[in-house]
Amino acid sequence: MRNYTAGHDAIENSDLPKLREAVRMGADVEEEAGGLSLLQHAIDVESQELLNCNHLSADMTSFLLEAGADPLRPAGDIRISAQQMAVETGHWMATELIDEWIKNHSTG
């Protein structure tokens, strides 16, 4: 069993209410554990659901973007951005959300 923070534990268990509570209680939306940022972990878990023939969701990704997670920041052991990870895993919903985030946060 990995030694996860409350935020990462919530993501691992696909528990959005618990993730919201962890962030409300002060969890850093950019924290890293188990070799992934919270946003990378959410994308990983959500994309695994698709691979397991379950429904595809982007609820945790959406929440973390709204809470201030930066999808362009290289993070974790893999040192790629959550944006790159979403594209590489084929998580099209997360990719669309991140593209919209980039449009709304661009400085041009």
URWOFEN-V900084 format. One line per field, one symbol per residue. phi: phi as a letter, one per 20 degrees, with the letter a starting at -180 (. if undefined). Layout:
phi = ???
This chain:
phi = .feefgfffffgeldfgffgfffgeofffdfcbmncfgffffffffffgffemefeccfffgffffeofefeffbmfelcefffffffemefffffffgfgfgfdfdc
